[in-house]
């Protein structure tokens, strides 16, 4: 897994753009940070809710972790070497929904409803 793979998945979500954060490549939605490459290059810093973070930490500690720096902030670290690529679209969309404005969420949800109806 690489940041390039994550970037490609994230850019498919409405409003996601490239940026930088703490001198590393980042993904943003209308200026709000969604995810960034951790400065160590081996993991992703991903937006999350505190409940989801706790569930992820307990369910897959080999993949997800935090440092003291992130303890009081809604972020989780994701190890590239151990994350299951199949989980990434859902993880990214959950993070995206935390920072995207309602109009983009409605656009995404409307598009999904339209595709389901066409089946």
N, CA, C and O atoms as a GROMACS GRO file, in nm:
protein
  476
    1UNK      N    1   0.084  -0.117   0.000
    1UNK     CA    2   0.000   0.000   0.000
    1UNK      C    3   0.090   0.124   0.000
    1UNK      O    4   0.194   0.128   0.065
    2UNK      N    5   0.045   0.225  -0.074
    2UNK     CA    6   0.120   0.350  -0.081
    2UNK      C    7   0.025   0.468  -0.070
    2UNK      O    8  -0.097   0.454  -0.083
    3UNK      N    9   0.081   0.584  -0.046
    3UNK     CA   10  -0.001   0.704  -0.042
    3UNK      C   11  -0.062   0.731  -0.180
    3UNK      O   12  -0.172   0.784  -0.189
    4UNK      N   13   0.008   0.694  -0.286
    4UNK     CA   14  -0.045   0.714  -0.422
    4UNK      C   15  -0.175   0.636  -0.442
    4UNK      O   16  -0.268   0.686  -0.505
    5UNK      N   17  -0.182   0.515  -0.389
    5UNK     CA   18  -0.304   0.435  -0.400
    5UNK      C   19  -0.417   0.501  -0.322
    5UNK      O   20  -0.529   0.511  -0.372
    6UNK      N   21  -0.387   0.546  -0.203
    6UNK     CA   22  -0.487   0.613  -0.119
    6UNK      C   23  -0.532   0.743  -0.185
    6UNK      O   24  -0.651   0.776  -0.184
    7UNK      N   25  -0.438   0.814  -0.242
    7UNK     CA   26  -0.470   0.939  -0.312
    7UNK      C   27  -0.569   0.914  -0.424
    7UNK      O   28  -0.666   0.987  -0.439
    8UNK      N   29  -0.545   0.810  -0.504
    8UNK     CA   30  -0.633   0.779  -0.616
    8UNK      C   31  -0.774   0.747  -0.567
    8UNK      O   32  -0.873   0.792  -0.626
    9UNK      N   33  -0.785   0.671  -0.460
    9UNK     CA   34  -0.916   0.638  -0.404
    9UNK      C   35  -0.987   0.763  -0.352
    9UNK      O   36  -1.106   0.783  -0.376
   10UNK      N   37  -0.914   0.846  -0.281
   10UNK     CA   38  -0.973   0.966  -0.221
   10UNK      C   39  -1.016   1.068  -0.326
   10UNK      O   40  -1.120   1.132  -0.311
   11UNK      N   41  -0.938   1.082  -0.432
   11UNK     CA   42  -0.973   1.180  -0.534
   11UNK      C   43  -1.100   1.144  -0.609
   11UNK      O   44  -1.155   1.227  -0.681
   12UNK      N   45  -1.148   1.021  -0.594
   12UNK     CA   46  -1.276   0.981  -0.655
   12UNK      C   47  -1.396   1.034  -0.575
   12UNK      O   48  -1.508   1.032  -0.624
   13UNK      N   49  -1.371   1.080  -0.453
   13UNK     CA   50  -1.478   1.136  -0.371
   13UNK      C   51  -1.499   1.284  -0.406
   13UNK      O   52  -1.402   1.354  -0.436
   14UNK      N   53  -1.622   1.332  -0.405
   14UNK     CA   54  -1.649   1.471  -0.442
   14UNK      C   55  -1.571   1.572  -0.357
   14UNK      O   56  -1.568   1.563  -0.235
   15UNK      N   57  -1.509   1.666  -0.426
   15UNK     CA   58  -1.445   1.778  -0.358
   15UNK      C   59  -1.306   1.753  -0.302
   15UNK      O   60  -1.245   1.844  -0.247
   16UNK      N   61  -1.254   1.632  -0.315
   16UNK     CA   62  -1.121   1.604  -0.260
   16UNK      C   63  -1.014   1.660  -0.353
   16UNK      O   64  -1.018   1.641  -0.475
   17UNK      N   65  -0.920   1.730  -0.294
   17UNK     CA   66  -0.809   1.789  -0.369
   17UNK      C   67  -0.677   1.758  -0.300
   17UNK      O   68  -0.673   1.724  -0.182
   18UNK      N   69  -0.570   1.771  -0.376
   18UNK     CA   70  -0.436   1.756  -0.321
   18UNK      C   71  -0.398   1.880  -0.243
   18UNK      O   72  -0.442   1.991  -0.274
   19UNK      N   73  -0.316   1.861  -0.142
   19UNK     CA   74  -0.264   1.972  -0.065
   19UNK      C   75  -0.140   1.927   0.010
   19UNK      O   76  -0.081   1.824  -0.022
   20UNK      N   77  -0.103   2.004   0.108
   20UNK     CA   78   0.008   1.966   0.196
   20UNK      C   79  -0.033   1.995   0.340
   20UNK      O   80  -0.118   2.081   0.366
   21UNK      N   81   0.030   1.923   0.430
   21UNK     CA   82   0.009   1.944   0.573
   21UNK      C   83   0.136   1.900   0.644
   21UNK      O   84   0.184   1.789   0.623
   22UNK      N   85   0.190   1.987   0.726
   22UNK     CA   86   0.316   1.958   0.796
   22UNK      C   87   0.424   1.915   0.698
   22UNK      O   88   0.507   1.831   0.730
   23UNK      N   89   0.423   1.974   0.579
   23UNK     CA   90   0.525   1.946   0.479
   23UNK      C   91   0.511   1.812   0.410
   23UNK      O   92   0.603   1.769   0.340
   24UNK      N   93   0.397   1.746   0.427
   24UNK     CA   94   0.376   1.617   0.362
   24UNK      C   95   0.256   1.625   0.268
   24UNK      O   96   0.170   1.712   0.286
   25UNK      N   97   0.247   1.537   0.169
   25UNK     CA   98   0.130   1.534   0.082
   25UNK      C   99   0.004   1.509   0.164
   25UNK      O  100   0.004   1.429   0.258
   26UNK      N  101  -0.102   1.578   0.127
   26UNK     CA  102  -0.227   1.568   0.201
   26UNK      C  103  -0.345   1.568   0.106
   26UNK      O  104  -0.334   1.607  -0.010
   27UNK      N  105  -0.458   1.525   0.159
   27UNK     CA  106  -0.584   1.526   0.087
   27UNK      C  107  -0.681   1.610   0.167
   27UNK      O  108  -0.696   1.591   0.288
   28UNK      N  109  -0.747   1.703   0.099
   28UNK     CA  110  -0.836   1.796   0.167
   28UNK      C  111  -0.970   1.805   0.095
   28UNK      O  112  -0.982   1.773  -0.023
   29UNK      N  113  -1.070   1.849   0.171
   29UNK     CA  114  -1.202   1.877   0.115
   29UNK      C  115  -1.234   2.022   0.152
   29UNK      O  116  -1.257   2.055   0.268
   30UNK      N  117  -1.234   2.107   0.050
   30UNK     CA  118  -1.259   2.250   0.071
   30UNK      C  119  -1.171   2.306   0.183
   30UNK      O  120  -1.219   2.380   0.270
   31UNK      N  121  -1.045   2.270   0.180
   31UNK     CA  122  -0.947   2.321   0.275
   31UNK      C  123  -0.939   2.246   0.406
   31UNK      O  124  -0.848   2.271   0.486
   32UNK      N  125  -1.031   2.152   0.431
   32UNK     CA  126  -1.028   2.075   0.556
   32UNK      C  127  -0.951   1.946   0.534
   32UNK      O  128  -0.973   1.874   0.437
   33UNK      N  129  -0.862   1.917   0.626
   33UNK     CA  130  -0.776   1.800   0.614
   33UNK      C  131  -0.854   1.670   0.631
   33UNK      O  132  -0.925   1.652   0.730
   34UNK      N  133  -0.840   1.582   0.535
   34UNK     CA  134  -0.902   1.450   0.535
   34UNK      C  135  -0.799   1.344   0.575
   34UNK      O  136  -0.826   1.258   0.658
   35UNK      N  137  -0.681   1.354   0.516
   35UNK     CA  138  -0.574   1.258   0.542
   35UNK      C  139  -0.442   1.318   0.493
   35UNK      O  140  -0.439   1.408   0.410
   36UNK      N  141  -0.334   1.265   0.548
   36UNK     CA  142  -0.203   1.308   0.501
   36UNK      C  143  -0.103   1.196   0.521
   36UNK      O  144  -0.125   1.105   0.602
   37UNK      N  145   0.004   1.203   0.448
   37UNK     CA  146   0.114   1.110   0.466
   37UNK      C  147   0.185   1.148   0.596
   37UNK      O  148   0.223   1.264   0.614
   38UNK      N  149   0.204   1.052   0.683
   38UNK     CA  150   0.277   1.078   0.808
   38UNK      C  151   0.422   1.108   0.772
   38UNK      O  152   0.473   1.056   0.673
   39UNK      N  153   0.487   1.189   0.852
   39UNK     CA  154   0.624   1.228   0.822
   39UNK      C  155   0.720   1.110   0.818
   39UNK      O  156   0.828   1.122   0.760
   40UNK      N  157   0.686   0.996   0.879
   40UNK     CA  158   0.775   0.881   0.872
   40UNK      C  159   0.764   0.806   0.739
   40UNK      O  160   0.846   0.720   0.709
   41UNK      N  161   0.662   0.840   0.658
   41UNK     CA  162   0.645   0.780   0.527
   41UNK      C  163   0.584   0.641   0.528
   41UNK      O  164   0.553   0.587   0.422
   42UNK      N  165   0.567   0.582   0.645
   42UNK     CA  166   0.517   0.446   0.654
   42UNK      C  167   0.372   0.432   0.693
   42UNK      O  168   0.319   0.322   0.705
   43UNK      N  169   0.306   0.546   0.714
   43UNK     CA  170   0.165   0.537   0.752
   43UNK      C  171   0.088   0.662   0.710
   43UNK      O  172   0.145   0.764   0.670
   44UNK      N  173  -0.042   0.647   0.720
   44UNK     CA  174  -0.136   0.752   0.685
   44UNK      C  175  -0.196   0.809   0.812
   44UNK      O  176  -0.228   0.735   0.905
   45UNK      N  177  -0.211   0.940   0.817
   45UNK     CA  178  -0.285   1.006   0.924
   45UNK      C  179  -0.424   1.029   0.868
   45UNK      O  180  -0.440   1.101   0.769
   46UNK      N  181  -0.525   0.969   0.930
   46UNK     CA  182  -0.660   0.970   0.875
   46UNK      C  183  -0.760   1.026   0.975
   46UNK      O  184  -0.757   0.991   1.093
   47UNK      N  185  -0.847   1.112   0.928
   47UNK     CA  186  -0.952   1.169   1.012
   47UNK      C  187  -1.047   1.057   1.056
   47UNK      O  188  -1.079   0.969   0.977
   48UNK      N  189  -1.091   1.061   1.179
   48UNK     CA  190  -1.185   0.962   1.230
   48UNK      C  191  -1.263   1.020   1.347
   48UNK      O  192  -1.223   1.122   1.403
   49UNK      N  193  -1.371   0.957   1.382
   49UNK     CA  194  -1.442   0.991   1.504
   49UNK      C  195  -1.380   0.913   1.619
   49UNK      O  196  -1.316   0.811   1.597
   50UNK      N  197  -1.399   0.960   1.741
   50UNK     CA  198  -1.337   0.893   1.856
   50UNK      C  199  -1.390   0.751   1.878
   50UNK      O  200  -1.314   0.662   1.914
   51UNK      N  201  -1.519   0.729   1.856
   51UNK     CA  202  -1.574   0.595   1.874
   51UNK      C  203  -1.518   0.500   1.768
   51UNK      O  204  -1.474   0.390   1.800
   52UNK      N  205  -1.521   0.543   1.642
   52UNK     CA  206  -1.464   0.460   1.535
   52UNK      C  207  -1.317   0.432   1.562
   52UNK      O  208  -1.269   0.321   1.539
   53UNK      N  209  -1.246   0.532   1.608
   53UNK     CA  210  -1.104   0.514   1.637
   53UNK      C  211  -1.083   0.405   1.741
   53UNK      O  212  -0.996   0.319   1.725
   54UNK      N  213  -1.161   0.409   1.847
   54UNK     CA  214  -1.147   0.308   1.952
   54UNK      C  215  -1.175   0.168   1.899
   54UNK      O  216  -1.104   0.073   1.932
   55UNK      N  217  -1.277   0.156   1.817
   55UNK     CA  218  -1.312   0.026   1.757
   55UNK      C  219  -1.198  -0.023   1.668
   55UNK      O  220  -1.159  -0.140   1.675
   56UNK      N  221  -1.144   0.064   1.586
   56UNK     CA  222  -1.034   0.026   1.497
   56UNK      C  223  -0.909  -0.014   1.576
   56UNK      O  224  -0.844  -0.113   1.544
   57UNK      N  225  -0.877   0.064   1.678
   57UNK     CA  226  -0.759   0.033   1.760
   57UNK      C  227  -0.771  -0.104   1.826
   57UNK      O  228  -0.674  -0.179   1.833
   58UNK      N  229  -0.890  -0.135   1.874
   58UNK     CA  230  -0.910  -0.262   1.942
   58UNK      C  231  -0.919  -0.379   1.845
   58UNK      O  232  -0.876  -0.490   1.876
   59UNK      N  233  -0.975  -0.355   1.728
   59UNK     CA  234  -0.997  -0.466   1.634
   59UNK      C  235  -0.874  -0.503   1.552
   59UNK      O  236  -0.859  -0.618   1.513
   60UNK      N  237  -0.785  -0.408   1.527
   60UNK     CA  238  -0.668  -0.436   1.444
   60UNK      C  239  -0.548  -0.352   1.486
   60UNK      O  240  -0.507  -0.262   1.413
   61UNK      N  241  -0.491  -0.379   1.604
   61UNK     CA  242  -0.379  -0.298   1.651
   61UNK      C  243  -0.253  -0.310   1.564
   61UNK      O  244  -0.164  -0.226   1.572
   62UNK      N  245  -0.247  -0.414   1.483
   62UNK     CA  246  -0.134  -0.428   1.392
   62UNK      C  247  -0.144  -0.330   1.274
   62UNK      O  248  -0.045  -0.306   1.204
   63UNK      N  249  -0.263  -0.276   1.253
   63UNK     CA  250  -0.288  -0.183   1.142
   63UNK      C  251  -0.303  -0.040   1.192
   63UNK      O  252  -0.244   0.053   1.136
   64UNK      N  253  -0.382  -0.021   1.298
   64UNK     CA  254  -0.418   0.112   1.346
   64UNK      C  255  -0.352   0.142   1.479
   64UNK      O  256  -0.340   0.055   1.566
   65UNK      N  257  -0.308   0.266   1.495
   65UNK     CA  258  -0.248   0.308   1.621
   65UNK      C  259  -0.254   0.459   1.632
   65UNK      O  260  -0.287   0.528   1.536
   66UNK      N  261  -0.223   0.509   1.750
   66UNK     CA  262  -0.208   0.653   1.770
   66UNK      C  263  -0.081   0.676   1.851
   66UNK      O  264  -0.029   0.584   1.915
   67UNK      N  265  -0.034   0.796   1.848
   67UNK     CA  266   0.076   0.838   1.935
   67UNK      C  267   0.019   0.936   2.036
   67UNK      O  268  -0.096   0.978   2.025
   68UNK      N  269   0.098   0.972   2.134
   68UNK     CA  270   0.052   1.069   2.233
   68UNK      C  271   0.006   1.199   2.167
   68UNK      O  272  -0.088   1.263   2.215
   69UNK      N  273   0.069   1.236   2.059
   69UNK     CA  274   0.034   1.358   1.987
   69UNK      C  275  -0.113   1.358   1.943
   69UNK      O  276  -0.178   1.462   1.944
   70UNK      N  277  -0.165   1.242   1.904
   70UNK     CA  278  -0.301   1.232   1.852
   70UNK      C  279  -0.405   1.191   1.956
   70UNK      O  280  -0.524   1.184   1.924
   71UNK      N  281  -0.364   1.166   2.077
   71UNK     CA  282  -0.454   1.113   2.180
   71UNK      C  283  -0.582   1.194   2.196
   71UNK      O  284  -0.690   1.135   2.208
   72UNK      N  285  -0.575   1.325   2.196
   72UNK     CA  286  -0.692   1.410   2.218
   72UNK      C  287  -0.750   1.469   2.090
   72UNK      O  288  -0.829   1.563   2.093
   73UNK      N  289  -0.710   1.413   1.977
   73UNK     CA  290  -0.754   1.465   1.847
   73UNK      C  291  -0.817   1.353   1.764
   73UNK      O  292  -0.780   1.237   1.780
   74UNK      N  293  -0.911   1.386   1.677
   74UNK     CA  294  -0.985   1.284   1.602
   74UNK      C  295  -0.908   1.231   1.480
   74UNK      O  296  -0.952   1.247   1.366
   75UNK      N  297  -0.794   1.169   1.505
   75UNK     CA  298  -0.710   1.115   1.399
   75UNK      C  299  -0.663   0.975   1.439
   75UNK      O  300  -0.654   0.942   1.557
   76UNK      N  301  -0.635   0.895   1.338
   76UNK     CA  302  -0.579   0.762   1.360
   76UNK      C  303  -0.466   0.742   1.259
   76UNK      O  304  -0.470   0.796   1.149
   77UNK      N  305  -0.368   0.665   1.297
   77UNK     CA  306  -0.257   0.632   1.208
   77UNK      C  307  -0.282   0.493   1.152
   77UNK      O  308  -0.322   0.401   1.224
   78UNK      N  309  -0.258   0.479   1.022
   78UNK     CA  310  -0.284   0.354   0.950
   78UNK      C  311  -0.153   0.308   0.887
   78UNK      O  312  -0.095   0.379   0.805
   79UNK      N  313  -0.106   0.190   0.925
   79UNK     CA  314   0.019   0.137   0.871
   79UNK      C  315  -0.003   0.086   0.728
   79UNK      O  316  -0.090   0.002   0.703
   80UNK      N  317   0.076   0.138   0.634
   80UNK     CA  318   0.067   0.094   0.495
   80UNK      C  319   0.099  -0.054   0.481
   80UNK      O  320   0.037  -0.124   0.400
   81UNK      N  321   0.195  -0.103   0.558
   81UNK     CA  322   0.243  -0.240   0.543
   81UNK      C  323   0.140  -0.345   0.583
   81UNK      O  324   0.148  -0.459   0.538
   82UNK      N  325   0.042  -0.308   0.666
   82UNK     CA  326  -0.050  -0.410   0.717
   82UNK      C  327  -0.198  -0.383   0.688
   82UNK      O  328  -0.282  -0.469   0.714
   83UNK      N  329  -0.231  -0.267   0.634
   83UNK     CA  330  -0.372  -0.238   0.608
   83UNK      C  331  -0.423  -0.322   0.491
   83UNK      O  332  -0.352  -0.343   0.393
   84UNK      N  333  -0.545  -0.370   0.503
   84UNK     CA  334  -0.610  -0.446   0.397
   84UNK      C  335  -0.665  -0.345   0.296
   84UNK      O  336  -0.747  -0.260   0.330
   85UNK      N  337  -0.618  -0.355   0.174
   85UNK     CA  338  -0.658  -0.259   0.070
   85UNK      C  339  -0.810  -0.256   0.051
   85UNK      O  340  -0.864  -0.152   0.012
   86UNK      N  341  -0.878  -0.366   0.078
   86UNK     CA  342  -1.023  -0.370   0.061
   86UNK      C  343  -1.094  -0.281   0.163
   86UNK      O  344  -1.209  -0.240   0.140
   87UNK      N  345  -1.029  -0.250   0.274
   87UNK     CA  346  -1.090  -0.166   0.377
   87UNK      C  347  -1.076  -0.017   0.347
   87UNK      O  348  -1.149   0.064   0.403
   88UNK      N  349  -0.985   0.018   0.260
   88UNK     CA  350  -0.954   0.159   0.238
   88UNK      C  351  -1.069   0.243   0.182
   88UNK      O  352  -1.089   0.354   0.232
   89UNK      N  353  -1.144   0.197   0.084
   89UNK     CA  354  -1.253   0.283   0.036
   89UNK      C  355  -1.350   0.323   0.147
   89UNK      O  356  -1.390   0.439   0.155
   90UNK      N  357  -1.387   0.229   0.232
   90UNK     CA  358  -1.479   0.260   0.342
   90UNK      C  359  -1.414   0.354   0.444
   90UNK      O  360  -1.477   0.449   0.489
   91UNK      N  361  -1.290   0.328   0.479
   91UNK     CA  362  -1.220   0.415   0.574
   91UNK      C  363  -1.211   0.558   0.522
   91UNK      O  364  -1.233   0.654   0.595
   92UNK      N  365  -1.178   0.571   0.394
   92UNK     CA  366  -1.166   0.704   0.334
   92UNK      C  367  -1.302   0.774   0.326
   92UNK      O  368  -1.312   0.894   0.352
   93UNK      N  369  -1.405   0.700   0.290
   93UNK     CA  370  -1.537   0.763   0.282
   93UNK      C  371  -1.585   0.807   0.419
   93UNK      O  372  -1.644   0.914   0.432
   94UNK      N  373  -1.561   0.727   0.522
   94UNK     CA  374  -1.600   0.767   0.657
   94UNK      C  375  -1.528   0.896   0.697
   94UNK      O  376  -1.589   0.986   0.754
   95UNK      N  377  -1.400   0.903   0.668
   95UNK     CA  378  -1.323   1.024   0.698
   95UNK      C  379  -1.375   1.142   0.617
   95UNK      O  380  -1.390   1.253   0.669
   96UNK      N  381  -1.403   1.118   0.491
   96UNK     CA  382  -1.454   1.222   0.402
   96UNK      C  383  -1.586   1.279   0.456
   96UNK      O  384  -1.605   1.400   0.455
   97UNK      N  385  -1.675   1.192   0.503
   97UNK     CA  386  -1.805   1.237   0.555
   97UNK      C  387  -1.790   1.324   0.680
   97UNK      O  388  -1.880   1.402   0.712
   98UNK      N  389  -1.680   1.312   0.751
   98UNK     CA  390  -1.656   1.396   0.870
   98UNK      C  391  -1.616   1.538   0.833
   98UNK      O  392  -1.637   1.630   0.912
   99UNK      N  393  -1.559   1.557   0.715
   99UNK     CA  394  -1.510   1.691   0.679
   99UNK      C  395  -1.584   1.754   0.561
   99UNK      O  396  -1.576   1.875   0.542
  100UNK      N  397  -1.655   1.674   0.483
  100UNK     CA  398  -1.723   1.727   0.365
  100UNK      C  399  -1.846   1.809   0.404
  100UNK      O  400  -1.915   1.775   0.500
  101UNK      N  401  -1.872   1.916   0.332
  101UNK     CA  402  -1.995   1.993   0.358
  101UNK      C  403  -2.117   1.911   0.315
  101UNK      O  404  -2.108   1.820   0.233
  102UNK      N  405  -2.231   1.947   0.371
  102UNK     CA  406  -2.355   1.874   0.341
  102UNK      C  407  -2.385   1.867   0.192
  102UNK      O  408  -2.436   1.766   0.144
  103UNK      N  409  -2.354   1.974   0.120
  103UNK     CA  410  -2.384   1.974  -0.024
  103UNK      C  411  -2.308   1.864  -0.097
  103UNK      O  412  -2.363   1.800  -0.187
  104UNK      N  413  -2.184   1.841  -0.061
  104UNK     CA  414  -2.107   1.734  -0.125
  104UNK      C  415  -2.156   1.596  -0.082
  104UNK      O  416  -2.158   1.503  -0.162
  105UNK      N  417  -2.194   1.584   0.044
  105UNK     CA  418  -2.247   1.457   0.092
  105UNK      C  419  -2.378   1.425   0.019
  105UNK      O  420  -2.401   1.311  -0.022
  106UNK      N  421  -2.463   1.526   0.002
  106UNK     CA  422  -2.588   1.506  -0.070
  106UNK      C  423  -2.561   1.469  -0.216
  106UNK      O  424  -2.630   1.385  -0.273
  107UNK      N  425  -2.461   1.532  -0.274
  107UNK     CA  426  -2.423   1.500  -0.413
  107UNK      C  427  -2.380   1.354  -0.422
  107UNK      O  428  -2.422   1.282  -0.513
  108UNK      N  429  -2.298   1.310  -0.329
  108UNK     CA  430  -2.251   1.170  -0.327
  108UNK      C  431  -2.368   1.074  -0.303
  108UNK      O  432  -2.381   0.974  -0.373
  109UNK      N  433  -2.451   1.105  -0.205
  109UNK     CA  434  -2.562   1.016  -0.172
  109UNK      C  435  -2.665   1.013  -0.284
  109UNK      O  436  -2.724   0.909  -0.312
  110UNK      N  437  -2.687   1.126  -0.349
  110UNK     CA  438  -2.779   1.130  -0.462
  110UNK      C  439  -2.727   1.048  -0.578
  110UNK      O  440  -2.803   0.979  -0.645
  111UNK      N  441  -2.598   1.056  -0.601
  111UNK     CA  442  -2.536   0.976  -0.707
  111UNK      C  443  -2.544   0.828  -0.678
  111UNK      O  444  -2.567   0.748  -0.769
  112UNK      N  445  -2.525   0.791  -0.553
  112UNK     CA  446  -2.535   0.649  -0.516
  112UNK      C  447  -2.677   0.600  -0.531
  112UNK      O  448  -2.699   0.489  -0.579
  113UNK      N  449  -2.776   0.681  -0.491
  113UNK     CA  450  -2.916   0.641  -0.502
  113UNK      C  451  -2.955   0.624  -0.648
  113UNK      O  452  -3.028   0.532  -0.684
  114UNK      N  453  -2.905   0.715  -0.732
  114UNK     CA  454  -2.935   0.707  -0.875
  114UNK      C  455  -2.876   0.582  -0.940
  114UNK      O  456  -2.940   0.521  -1.026
  115UNK      N  457  -2.756   0.544  -0.899
  115UNK     CA  458  -2.693   0.423  -0.954
  115UNK      C  459  -2.768   0.298  -0.908
  115UNK      O  460  -2.783   0.203  -0.985
  116UNK      N  461  -2.813   0.298  -0.784
  116UNK     CA  462  -2.887   0.182  -0.733
  116UNK      C  463  -3.020   0.168  -0.807
  116UNK      O  464  -3.061   0.056  -0.839
  117UNK      N  465  -3.087   0.279  -0.833
  117UNK     CA  466  -3.217   0.274  -0.899
  117UNK      C  467  -3.202   0.226  -1.044
  117UNK      O  468  -3.292   0.163  -1.098
  118UNK      N  469  -3.089   0.255  -1.106
  118UNK     CA  470  -3.066   0.217  -1.246
  118UNK      C  471  -3.043   0.067  -1.262
  118UNK      O  472  -3.054   0.014  -1.373
  119UNK      N  473  -3.011  -0.001  -1.155
  119UNK     CA  474  -2.984  -0.146  -1.163
  119UNK      C  475  -3.104  -0.224  -1.191
  119UNK      O  476  -3.098  -0.346  -1.201
   0.00000   0.00000   0.00000
